[in-house]
Amino acid sequence: MSMCKLILVYAGDFAEYPMGGVLEYTKNFARYAPVELYCVGITTDPHLPLRQWSTVKIKHVERPFLPLLYVDDARQRRSKIPLNFKFLNALKRQKSELLRIDAAIYIQRAEHGLAFMNDSVPLFFNTHGQSAFFERWTSHPLFRWRAFRTWFMRMEARVIARAQGVFTISPADYDYYVGKFPQHASKIHYTPLGIEIDEYTPPATREAGAPRILFVGRLDASKGLDLLIAGFARFRQRYPEAVLIIVGGSHDYNPVEGEVRRAIAEHNVGDAVVMTGLLPREAILPYYQQADVFVLTSLWEGLPTALLEAMACGVPAVVTNVGGMPAVVKDDVNGYVLTERDAEQLASLIERAYLNRERLSPEARRTAENYSIRAHTERVCQLMGLSRMPHPIAQELVC
C-alpha cells in the first residue's frame, strides 16, 4: 500500500454540482492535498466519458478524475432513488479499478463505505455532521428520506467500525460520535473545516445606507427560510429601509423556492427582498463585503462554509443553535446565537448585530482566520498517515 496516494470519493462533479458546503470542501481538499490524489465522482457533462480516467482542473490544480455516473439535475430531482444510492451501486461496479491504484479511500458519505466493507484498503470517513442530522431530523416532515433512518444508523455504525479514521467537523459532532461509539474513540478526530481565507477579506469601506441582511446557501427545507423571512419582516418594522438579500437557489426549480416566495408575499416584504438565484462563487464575494449582518436560520447544519466566508469578510453572524455554528459564533463577540426558533428573538438579534457591527466585525474576521482549509487538509492527511509530497499549489495551472 502506497502511503502517499489517496482516492477522494464524493457523489459530485468537483465543479458545481450538487451545490453546497460538501462540494466546496471536496474541491478545496483536491486543491490542497499534499499527496498523489485521485478523485471519483459524477459528471453533469454529457461529453465526458464515463468510467474512464480523465484529467480535470479542480481549483486550478490538475487531478485524475473518474466519473461513475452522468447526472441531469432536473431528472434527478424527480427520481425516487437518492443519488447517493445510485452512486454506491456504480462505486461497487468500479471497485476493482480503484483497488488497483493501491491507495487509501476517503469518503464523504457513510453509505459509500459499503463498497469497501470486505476489502483491506484503508478507509477514512468525514461525517460532515451527517449522523447527528439523521438522529435528530429524520422524523421531521420536511425530510424526504426519513424512512431510511433505522437503516442509516445501522449502516453508519458498520462503516465506522470498518474505517481506520473518522473526521468530525465540530466539537458537537465529535462529542456525538465519541459518545455513541466509545469503543472507537481513538480513531475519531475533530478536524474543523476551513476556507481559503485569503480569498475572503473585508472591504476597505462598507457603503453607507439601509441595513443589508444577507443569507447565502441552498434553497432547501434544511435552511429554515420561513423563520428568516418572518424574522426579517419584524426587523423591517423597526428599520423600514432594510433589505434582505438571498443568494442561492438550485439548478432547477424546486418547491422550497416557491414556499420562500409565498412567505415573502405573506409578510408583505416583497419590495425589500432580493433573490439573486444561483451565482458562481466569485460573484458572491461583493455581497459578503457589503452586508451588515449574515443570518442562517438552519434546522440542521454541519459547519457551513458560507458562515466562515461571511465572517472572513468581517460580517457579524446571527445563527441557530445547531451543528458546528455555536462553536464559531459567540454571543456579543462576533455575532449572536438563537436559543429558540422564534421570529421576534431573531429580529432582536439581527438588530443587536446591526447596531454593534463595528465592534463585532473585527472579531468575526479574527475567528474566521482560525479556519484554514489548507491547514485542515494537511492535518487530515497527517492523521491518515500519508507521506507528504511536493505541494500541488506549486504546480498550479495558470488561468
TIVODO-188885 format. One line per 3 residues: their letters; for each residue x, y, z of C-alpha. Coordinates in Angstrom, 1 decimal, always signed. Layout:
N
a = X,Y,Z; ...;
//
This chain:
399
msm = +0.0,+0.0,+0.0; +1.4,+3.3,-1.1; +1.4,+5.8,+1.8;
ckl = +1.3,+8.9,-0.5; -1.8,+8.0,-2.6; -5.4,+8.9,-1.7;
ilv = -8.7,+8.4,-3.6; -11.3,+11.1,-2.7; -14.8,+9.8,-3.2;
yag = -17.9,+12.1,-3.5; -21.1,+12.0,-5.5; -20.4,+15.4,-7.0;
dfa = -18.7,+16.7,-10.2; -15.9,+18.6,-8.4; -17.1,+21.7,-10.2;
eyp = -20.6,+23.0,-9.4; -22.9,+20.1,-8.7; -24.5,+19.5,-6.2;
mgg = -24.1,+22.9,-4.8; -23.3,+23.2,-1.1; -20.6,+23.1,+1.5;
vle = -19.5,+19.5,+0.9; -18.9,+20.2,-2.7; -16.8,+23.3,-1.8;
ytk = -14.9,+21.2,+0.8; -14.0,+18.4,-1.7; -12.9,+21.0,-4.3;
nfa = -10.6,+22.7,-1.7; -9.3,+19.4,-0.4; -8.5,+18.4,-4.0;
rya = -6.6,+21.6,-4.4; -4.5,+21.4,-1.3; -4.0,+17.7,-0.5;
pve = -0.2,+17.2,-0.4; -0.4,+13.7,-1.7; -1.0,+11.9,-5.0;
lyc = -4.8,+12.4,-5.2; -7.4,+10.7,-7.4; -11.0,+12.0,-7.5;
vgi = -14.0,+9.8,-8.0; -17.5,+11.3,-8.6; -20.2,+12.1,-11.1;
ttd = -20.4,+14.3,-14.1; -23.0,+16.8,-15.4; -21.1,+17.0,-18.7;
phl = -22.7,+14.5,-21.3; -19.5,+14.7,-23.3; -17.2,+13.4,-20.5;
plr = -16.5,+9.7,-20.9; -18.0,+7.6,-18.0; -15.9,+5.1,-16.1;
qws = -12.7,+6.4,-17.7; -10.0,+8.4,-16.1; -9.7,+12.0,-17.3;
tvk = -7.5,+14.9,-16.2; -9.6,+17.8,-14.9; -8.8,+21.1,-13.4;
ikh = -10.1,+21.5,-9.8; -9.4,+24.9,-8.3; -6.5,+25.5,-10.7;
ver = -4.9,+22.1,-10.0; -5.0,+19.2,-12.4; -6.2,+15.9,-10.8;
pfl = -7.1,+12.5,-12.3; -11.0,+12.2,-12.2; -13.2,+9.1,-12.7;
pll = -16.9,+10.0,-13.3; -19.1,+7.0,-12.5; -22.5,+8.5,-13.4;
yvd = -23.9,+11.2,-15.7; -26.5,+13.2,-13.8; -29.1,+15.5,-15.2;
dar = -30.2,+17.6,-12.3; -33.8,+18.1,-13.4; -34.3,+14.4,-13.8;
qrr = -32.5,+13.5,-10.6; -34.9,+15.8,-8.6; -37.8,+13.7,-9.9;
ski = -36.1,+10.4,-9.2; -37.4,+8.1,-6.4; -33.9,+6.8,-5.9;
pln = -31.4,+9.0,-4.0; -28.3,+10.0,-6.0; -26.0,+8.6,-3.3;
fkf = -27.6,+5.1,-3.6; -27.1,+5.2,-7.4; -23.5,+6.3,-6.8;
lna = -22.9,+3.5,-4.4; -24.0,+0.9,-6.9; -21.7,+2.4,-9.5;
lkr = -18.9,+2.5,-7.0; -19.3,-1.2,-6.3; -19.1,-2.0,-10.0;
qks = -16.0,+0.0,-10.5; -14.3,-1.0,-7.2; -11.7,-3.3,-8.8;
ell = -10.4,-0.3,-10.8; -9.9,+1.7,-7.7; -8.2,-1.1,-5.7;
rid = -5.6,-1.4,-8.4; -4.4,+2.1,-7.6; -3.2,+0.8,-4.2;
aai = -4.4,+3.9,-2.3; -6.4,+4.8,+0.8; -10.0,+5.7,+0.3;
yiq = -11.6,+9.0,+1.7; -15.4,+9.0,+1.6; -17.7,+12.0,+2.4;
rae = -20.9,+9.9,+2.8; -21.1,+6.9,+5.1; -23.1,+4.7,+2.6;
hgl = -20.2,+4.9,+0.1; -18.1,+2.9,+2.6; -20.4,-0.1,+2.0;
afm = -18.5,-0.7,-1.3; -15.3,-1.4,+0.6; -16.5,-3.4,+3.7;
nds = -14.8,-6.6,+2.7; -11.6,-5.1,+1.5; -8.3,-4.4,+3.3;
vpl = -7.9,-1.0,+1.7; -7.5,+1.8,+4.4; -10.9,+3.6,+4.7;
ffn = -11.4,+7.1,+6.1; -14.7,+8.9,+6.6; -15.7,+12.6,+7.1;
thg = -19.0,+12.8,+8.8; -19.9,+16.4,+7.7; -22.4,+16.4,+10.6;
qsa = -24.4,+13.6,+8.9; -25.3,+11.3,+11.7; -26.4,+13.9,+14.2;
ffe = -28.7,+15.2,+11.4; -30.2,+11.8,+10.9; -30.6,+11.2,+14.6;
rwt = -32.4,+14.5,+15.1; -34.2,+15.3,+11.9; -35.2,+12.2,+10.0;
shp = -38.6,+12.2,+11.7; -39.1,+15.8,+10.6; -41.9,+16.2,+7.9;
lfr = -39.5,+18.2,+5.7; -37.0,+15.4,+5.5; -37.6,+13.5,+2.3;
wra = -35.8,+10.2,+3.1; -36.9,+9.8,+6.8; -38.0,+6.2,+6.2;
frt = -34.3,+5.3,+5.9; -33.4,+6.4,+9.5; -33.0,+3.0,+11.1;
wfm = -31.1,+1.6,+8.1; -28.8,+4.6,+8.0; -27.9,+4.4,+11.7;
rme = -27.0,+0.7,+11.5; -25.1,+1.2,+8.2; -23.1,+4.1,+9.6;
arv = -22.1,+2.0,+12.7; -20.8,-0.7,+10.4; -18.8,+1.8,+8.3;
iar = -17.3,+3.5,+11.4; -16.2,+0.1,+12.8; -14.6,-0.7,+9.4;
aqg = -12.9,+2.7,+9.0; -9.3,+3.5,+10.1; -10.2,+7.1,+10.8;
vft = -13.3,+9.2,+11.3; -13.2,+13.0,+10.9; -15.7,+15.3,+12.6;
isp = -16.2,+19.0,+11.8; -17.4,+20.5,+15.0; -17.0,+19.9,+18.8;
ady = -20.7,+18.9,+19.0; -20.2,+16.4,+16.2; -17.1,+15.0,+17.8;
dyy = -18.8,+14.6,+21.2; -21.8,+12.9,+19.5; -19.6,+10.3,+17.8;
vgk = -17.4,+9.6,+20.7; -20.4,+9.3,+23.0; -22.2,+6.9,+20.6;
fpq = -19.1,+4.9,+19.7; -16.8,+4.9,+22.7; -15.1,+1.7,+21.6;
has = -13.9,+3.7,+18.5; -12.9,+6.9,+20.3; -9.2,+6.6,+19.5;
kih = -9.9,+6.9,+15.7; -12.4,+9.7,+15.9; -10.9,+13.1,+15.3;
ytp = -12.1,+16.7,+15.5; -10.8,+18.4,+12.3; -12.7,+21.7,+11.8;
lgi = -13.3,+22.6,+8.2; -11.8,+25.7,+6.6; -12.0,+28.1,+3.8;
eid = -9.5,+29.9,+1.5; -9.1,+32.7,+4.0; -7.1,+35.0,+1.7;
eyt = -9.9,+35.0,-0.9; -12.5,+36.4,+1.6; -11.4,+39.7,+3.0;
ppa = -13.3,+42.7,+4.5; -13.7,+45.7,+2.2; -11.7,+48.9,+2.7;
tre = -15.0,+50.6,+3.4; -18.7,+49.5,+3.5; -21.2,+51.5,+1.7;
aga = -23.4,+53.6,+4.0; -27.2,+53.2,+3.6; -30.0,+50.9,+4.5;
pri = -29.3,+47.8,+6.7; -28.3,+44.9,+4.4; -29.1,+41.4,+5.8;
lfv = -27.6,+38.5,+3.9; -28.3,+34.8,+3.5; -26.1,+32.5,+1.3;
grl = -27.0,+28.9,+0.7; -29.1,+26.3,-1.0; -32.9,+26.9,-1.1;
das = -34.0,+23.7,+0.7; -36.0,+22.7,+3.7; -33.0,+22.3,+6.0;
kgl = -32.3,+26.1,+5.8; -35.4,+27.1,+7.7; -36.1,+30.1,+5.5;
dll = -39.6,+30.6,+6.8; -38.1,+31.8,+10.1; -35.6,+34.0,+8.2;
iag = -38.5,+35.8,+6.3; -40.6,+36.1,+9.4; -37.7,+37.5,+11.5;
far = -36.7,+39.9,+8.8; -40.3,+41.2,+8.5; -40.2,+42.1,+12.2;
frq = -36.8,+43.7,+11.9; -38.1,+45.8,+9.0; -40.8,+47.2,+11.1;
ryp = -38.0,+48.9,+13.1; -35.9,+49.6,+10.1; -38.2,+50.3,+7.1;
eav = -35.3,+50.7,+4.7; -33.8,+47.3,+5.5; -33.0,+44.9,+2.6;
lii = -32.7,+41.1,+2.8; -30.5,+39.5,+0.1; -31.0,+35.8,-0.5;
vgg = -28.1,+34.4,-2.5; -28.6,+30.8,-3.7; -31.0,+28.6,-5.5;
shd = -30.9,+25.3,-7.4; -30.1,+24.2,-10.9; -33.8,+23.5,-11.4;
ynp = -37.0,+24.9,-9.9; -37.7,+23.3,-6.6; -40.8,+23.6,-4.2;
veg = -38.8,+25.4,-1.5; -38.2,+28.4,-3.7; -42.0,+28.7,-4.2;
evr = -42.5,+28.4,-0.5; -40.0,+31.2,+0.1; -41.7,+33.5,-2.4;
rai = -45.1,+32.8,-0.8; -43.7,+33.6,+2.7; -42.2,+36.9,+1.3;
aeh = -45.7,+37.8,-0.1; -47.5,+36.8,+3.1; -45.2,+39.0,+5.2;
nvg = -45.5,+41.8,+2.7; -41.8,+42.3,+2.3; -41.6,+41.7,-1.5;
dav = -40.2,+45.2,-2.1; -37.4,+44.6,+0.4; -36.2,+41.1,-0.5;
vmt = -33.7,+40.4,-3.4; -33.3,+36.8,-4.6; -30.3,+36.5,-6.8;
gll = -30.6,+32.9,-7.7; -27.6,+30.7,-8.3; -24.3,+32.6,-8.6;
pre = -20.7,+31.5,-9.2; -18.7,+31.7,-6.0; -16.6,+34.6,-7.3;
ail = -19.8,+36.6,-7.8; -20.8,+36.1,-4.1; -17.8,+38.0,-2.6;
pyy = -19.3,+41.5,-3.2; -22.4,+40.5,-1.3; -20.4,+39.4,+1.7;
qqa = -18.3,+42.5,+1.6; -21.3,+44.9,+1.6; -23.5,+43.0,+4.1;
dvf = -24.1,+44.3,+7.6; -25.4,+41.1,+9.1; -25.2,+37.5,+7.9;
vlt = -28.1,+35.2,+9.0; -28.5,+31.4,+8.9; -31.7,+30.0,+10.4;
slw = -31.0,+26.4,+9.6; -32.8,+23.4,+11.1; -29.6,+21.4,+10.9;
egl = -26.0,+22.0,+9.8; -22.5,+20.7,+9.9; -20.2,+23.6,+9.7;
pta = -21.4,+25.8,+6.8; -18.6,+27.3,+4.7; -20.9,+30.3,+3.9;
lle = -20.8,+31.3,+7.6; -16.9,+31.2,+7.6; -16.8,+33.1,+4.4;
ama = -19.1,+35.9,+5.7; -17.1,+36.2,+8.9; -13.9,+36.3,+7.0;
cgv = -15.3,+39.4,+5.3; -15.9,+40.9,+8.7; -19.7,+40.3,+8.8;
pav = -21.2,+39.5,+12.2; -23.5,+36.5,+12.1; -26.8,+35.5,+13.6;
vtn = -27.3,+31.7,+13.6; -29.4,+29.0,+15.1; -28.1,+26.7,+17.8;
vgg = -27.4,+23.7,+15.6; -24.4,+21.8,+14.3; -21.0,+23.4,+14.4;
mpa = -22.3,+27.0,+14.3; -22.4,+27.7,+18.1; -18.7,+26.7,+18.3;
vvk = -17.9,+29.5,+15.8; -20.4,+32.3,+16.7; -20.1,+33.7,+20.2;
ddv = -22.7,+35.9,+21.7; -21.7,+39.6,+21.7; -18.2,+38.7,+20.4;
ngy = -18.7,+38.1,+16.7; -22.4,+37.6,+16.4; -25.4,+36.0,+18.2;
vlt = -26.9,+32.5,+18.6; -30.7,+32.0,+18.7; -31.9,+29.9,+21.6;
erd = -35.4,+29.4,+20.2; -36.9,+29.3,+16.7; -38.7,+32.5,+17.3;
aeq = -39.1,+35.3,+14.8; -39.2,+38.1,+17.4; -36.0,+36.8,+19.0;
las = -34.4,+36.6,+15.6; -35.4,+40.2,+14.8; -33.9,+41.4,+18.1;
lie = -30.6,+39.6,+17.5; -30.4,+40.9,+14.0; -30.9,+44.4,+15.4;
ray = -28.2,+43.9,+18.0; -25.7,+42.6,+15.4; -26.5,+45.6,+13.2;
lnr = -26.1,+48.2,+16.0; -22.9,+46.6,+17.2; -21.4,+45.7,+13.8;
erl = -18.4,+47.9,+14.0; -17.3,+46.2,+17.3; -18.2,+42.7,+16.1;
spe = -16.8,+42.9,+12.6; -13.0,+42.6,+13.6; -13.8,+39.7,+15.9;
arr = -15.7,+37.9,+13.1; -12.6,+38.2,+10.9; -10.3,+37.0,+13.6;
tae = -12.5,+34.0,+14.2; -12.5,+33.0,+10.6; -8.7,+33.2,+10.4;
nys = -8.6,+30.1,+12.6; -10.3,+28.1,+9.9; -7.8,+27.5,+7.1;
ira = -8.7,+24.8,+4.5; -5.0,+24.3,+3.7; -4.2,+23.6,+7.4;
hte = -7.2,+21.3,+7.6; -6.2,+19.3,+4.6; -2.7,+18.8,+5.7;
rvc = -3.9,+17.8,+9.2; -6.3,+15.2,+7.8; -3.6,+13.7,+5.6;
qlm = -1.3,+13.6,+8.6; -3.9,+11.7,+10.6; -4.3,+9.3,+7.8;
gls = -0.6,+8.6,+8.0; +0.0,+9.7,+4.4; +3.5,+10.8,+3.3;
rmp = +3.8,+14.4,+2.2; +4.6,+15.1,-1.4; +5.6,+18.5,-3.1;
hpi = +2.5,+20.7,-2.6; +0.2,+20.8,-5.6; -0.1,+24.6,-5.4;
aqe = +3.5,+24.8,-6.7; +2.2,+23.1,-9.8; -1.0,+25.1,-10.3;
lvc = -2.2,+25.9,-13.8; -2.2,+29.4,-15.0; -5.8,+30.5,-15.6;
//
